[in-house]
Amino acid sequence: YGDEPDVDTPWLTSVPALVTNNRKIVHNYTTMTPRVARWYTARVTAGTDIKRGDRVVVRSTGVTCYVDSTDEPTGFSHQLSDLTVNLKAVATDPS
């Protein structure tokens, strides 16, 4: 369909980041079935070139994540704060 294949060649490596694994129990209110929603959040230095659609490999766990969104708020002094990156896990390292 004309889609470009994924490229596994990294163009940016060893980016220092604080990555947190978040989870929350959510309910389907129709059936009241609980399930666990999981997502990752990363904080990197302001100005880091990460954008929606990029993939990130968490080296400590081997999990590959898709960048769902980014947010770079300004502080009270109008200086950029750390870049917050919301991630969705898409694959885990089989090793």
C-alpha positions, 0 to 999 in steps of 0.5 A, spaced: 500 500 500 505 504 499 507 504 506 515 505 507 518 499 511 520 500 518 527 502 519 531 498 525 537 502 524 538 507 530 539 514 529 540 517 536 543 512 542 544 513 549 539 518 551 539 519 558 532 518 560 528 517 566 523 511 564 517 509 569 512 503 568 505 506 570 499 501 571 492 502 573 486 498 574 480 500 569 473 497 569 469 496 563 463 499 566 458 495 561 461 488 564 464 491 570 470 486 568 477 489 571 483 489 567 490 492 567 492 498 563 500 499 562 504 505 559 511 508 560 513 515 561 520 518 560 523 524 561 529 527 557 532 533 557 529 539 554 530 540 546 531 532 545 529 530 538 524 525 540 517 526 536 510 522 535 511 516 531 519 514 533 520 508 537 524 507 543 528 501 546 528 501 554 535 498 555 534 496 562 528 492 560 529 490 552 522 493 551 521 497 545 516 502 545 512 507 540 512 514 542 505 516 543 505 523 545 510 529 547 509 535 552 515 540 553 512 545 558 515 551 560 516 553 567 514 559 571 521 563 568 519 561 561 524 556 561 523 549 558 522 544 562 524 536 561 521 533 555 515 528 557 514 522 553 508 518 553 510 511 550 506 505 548 510 498 549 510 494 542 515 489 543 519 485 548 526 483 547 526 475 547 532 474 550 
